Amino acid sequence: MQDSLDTLVRRHDEDRWLASRFAPRKVRERLIAIYAVHGEIVRAAVHAREPHLKALRLAWWRDALARIHSGGPAEAHPALSAYASAAAGLPGETWLGVIEAEVEHNEAPWPEGEGAAQRAAAGLMQLAAYACDQRVAQGANERLACAAAAWGSLEQCRTLRGAPAEKAQSLMRARSAYSEARRQMRGFPGELFAAVGYLALAPLHLRALEHGRAGAPLLARQWKLVIAAATGRF
């Protein structure tokens, strides 16, 4: 089951998957479980055609996650089964904000959608950081928020379907957010790299978007992550 989830996460969230490779096996399994659940939430928020069907699906995920964090059994779903084994010590209440933010990011016009993307990124990054090292993560909340703001701005750029002027302004905002995050991330705890390291890929993706490409090549991203992990420079 873990192998199939790993493959699924790589398919829908390759940047986070790549960063998770820098974690020990047990931590990596926790990260993959978190990202697998997130992928299912995104699919429910984006691909459900009828509003009432979307609401039902997202309510099901909210209830299923709340049940796990209250000590109840996991629903018969591969992602939830894996998450139930990874949930100890994670801030389960964070999922509610992630779900709400993903819905708003999908539905709100620009620039309101950017704030929603940032909130979704922040919640997911917090969960991942706690999965790596809860004690260290508790002391890094401000810098995690800054990193998530930069990644959320990038996500907004990647999904924006607006006029050229809006796209240009969105790219400019994302570059500014990344510059601030990079400054804040100096000396960031290495224990949390697997949860946050994909931030180092932001300039590669922004450059690709500026040239009309969907994203940066895999080899360039892999190399960038190796350098960031070795130097601590995002």
Beta strands, then each sheet from edge to edge (+ up, - down):
end
